[in-house]
Amino acid sequence: MIWNVFKGLALGFLLFIFGSILWHLFETSHMKTVWVNSCDGAAGQSLKALSKLVKNSWFERKHNDVQVISDGQCMFYKFYQKPGALYFGQDMASGHRVGVAMTTTELHQFADTVSSHTSFQKMLDYLAARAKTHPAPAHKF
């Protein structure tokens, strides 16, 4: 009798741990952290990581995020598939961010054409110029 109760508790605990791990994997499947030695030239590398994250996504999420970190946060990408918007900047609180309208196909094409050693400022300049003709659609973060 006591042995059956103990087996039930042990099995329940193992199922809880397994379920918790699956939930964690599900909740973090849309985020990726890219660690770099230097923030210089990491914008292209992290854009390619975002494209790969979106392409290999097994579940369509509200958004996909890539954070680039060296000693501190260098930059971020945030891509919303439904309205078709790509956001890029240093961090969410700074004024150095830009949003452009971009579909999933355009994101993959853009990531394929950009050099892996593209700097933050070059990427910011390119996306700011594109934002003038293709501004990001209005939606909530």
N, C-alpha and C positions, 0 to 999 in steps of 0.2 A: 504494500500500500504506500509506504513512505517512499520506496524506490520509484514507483510510478509518478508520484507527485514531483520528486526531484528530476526525473527524466523530462516531465512536462515543462518544468521551470527552465531547465537547461535548453531544451529545444526552443521554447519561447524567447529566451535571451539570445540565442544564436540567430533566430529569424529576425529579431529586432535589430541586431547588429548588421545583418545582411541587408535588410530594408533601408537602414540608415545610410549604408555605403552607396546603395543604388540611388537613393534620393540625392545624396551629395553629388554623385556623378551627373545626374540629370540637371541639378541646379547650376553646376559650373561648366556645363558643356558649351555654353555660348561665350565663355571668357577665356582669354589666353594672355599670359604674361610673358613678354619677351625680355630677357635679361641681356644687356649689351655692355661691353667694356667702356664704350664712349657713346654719348648721344649724337655725336657728329656722324652723319651718314647712316643713321638707323631708320630714317623714314621710309625708304624704299624696302628695306628688309622687313619692317613691321607691316607694310601694306601687303607684301606677299604672304605674310603669315595670316593676315585677315582674310585674304582671298582663299587661302587654303582652308581656313576655319569654316568659312561660309560654304565652300564647295564640298567639304567632307561632313557637313552637318547632317545628322540622321534625323533631326527633328527641327522643324521651322520655328525659330524663336522670335520674340518681339524684336530683339536686337542682338548683334554680335559685337563684342568688345575686344580690343587688343590694347594693352597697356605696355609701354616701353619703359623699362627701369634700368638705371645705371646706379649711381649713388643715391639718387632720388628719382622721382618720376620725370621722365624726359618728355613724353608725348603720349597721346592716346588716339585711337580710331574708334568710332562708334558707327555701326552700319545698321540701318533699319531697312528690312526687306520690303515690308508692306507699303510705306509711302515712297520708298526708293530714295533714301537719303544717307549720305556719308558725312560724318562730322570728324574733324581733325583739329588738334590743338595741343597746347602744352598741358593744361589741366582744365577741368570744367569751370573753375572759379576765375581763371585768368581771362583777359580780353583777347588773348591770342588763340582764337579758334574760328573755324570757318565751316559752313555747311553747304553742301552741293547736292543737287538732285542727281542720282546715279542708280541705275538698275543693277541687278546682280550680274548680268552679262557684261555691262559696261565696267563694273568693278573688276571682273576677271581679266578683261581686255586691258584695262588700265594697269593692273598689277603685272601683267605680262610685258608691257612696254616700258615700265619704269625701271631704272637701274637700281640694283640692290644697295648702292652707296649714295643714294639721294639724301641730301641734307634736309633738316627741318625747314629752314628758310626757303629753300627751293620748292619744296612740296607746298608750303604755305602760300608762296607766290603763285604757283600754278593753280591751286585750288581756289584761291581768292579771285583769280582772273576767270576761272570757270564759273564761279558763283555769281558773277555779274550777268552771265547769259543763262545759267541753269541754277537758280537759287533753290535751296532745300525747301520742300513743301512744309507748311506749318503743321506741327503736331506736338504732342506732349512728350517729354523725356521720360 
